[in-house]
């Protein structure tokens, strides 16, 4: 939110303080905690395996959880949560892909079996550009490459492709957005972020953030869907980030749906249950369903049968980084979401 003026920054601080005083320690009281955490994290899922960032009191470890067992992967520790995803390798076995930054950010893959080692993706990594938001599916990667503050382009490449063969470009954000502001106008977008993607078969779901040029205030957020051939690209959801810190978590593709979560980072009325919570979009029919919720979460993933979520950074620390709220912080599983049909106009 670097474009906020001092008045808005002060107001947001007041909202955060009020929400902290008014909110309970944990917002995940209707789920089962399956992993204890000391700090917030994103979470990804494949075939019952969870991939997440585990804080040990000093640094993060890239970790898995499966059948009640939590294990740190042999990946260099770091001070921030990992940019990573879980999916099947070329043989269908659970695996992960992660972007590690040492000067620039490069891609690495690793299996989840004991003894599997971290391997660089030499045929996709570049010098001078960051490879981010990686996702893996049966020997194929999708990832973003950052060229500048305002330019991120998504690509795909098979892990066994020749390095000399360029990565294939995927559809991404348009360079301009129309209909924002009063009167409506077309504006170039800047300060582009690609928090996450999810690859499943021929489909790639994308979560984007950006700032419309010269439109002071909050960022815009989008969930998009495209296929590997760039022949079918859809905008599934869009919203502006308000004073409550609205954001999309996910996305996840499962059972013919793209699912994501509309969350707020502080309390209040910014995420009403009529249009917030878990949202899923059926790819074949383009219909939407909602499991309404008003939650301040920092991580969310959906497997088709269950969803997994992590409370917000504030809930995990009570607003003090040196404090660990053990009663709230963890990964929670909830099954049987109460889906109901919802009109697209309420999401888009």
Secondary structure, DSSP 8 states (H G I E B T S, - for coil): -TT--HHHHHHHHHHHHHHHHHS-S-S-TTSEEEEE-SS---EEEETTEEEEEEE-SSSEEEEEEETTEEEE-S---BSS--EEEEEE-TTS-EEEEEEEESSSEEEEEEESSTT---EE-TTT--SSSEEEEEEEETTEEEEEEEEETTEEEEEEEETTS-TTS--EE-----SEEEEETTTTEEEEEEEEEEEEEEEETTEEEEEEEEEETT--S--EEEEEEEETTSS-EEEEEEEE--TT--EEEEEEEETTEEEEEEE-SS-SSSS-TTT-EEEEEETTT--EEEEE----EEEEEE-SSEEEEEE-HHHHHTT-TT---TTT-EEEEEES---EEE-GGGT-
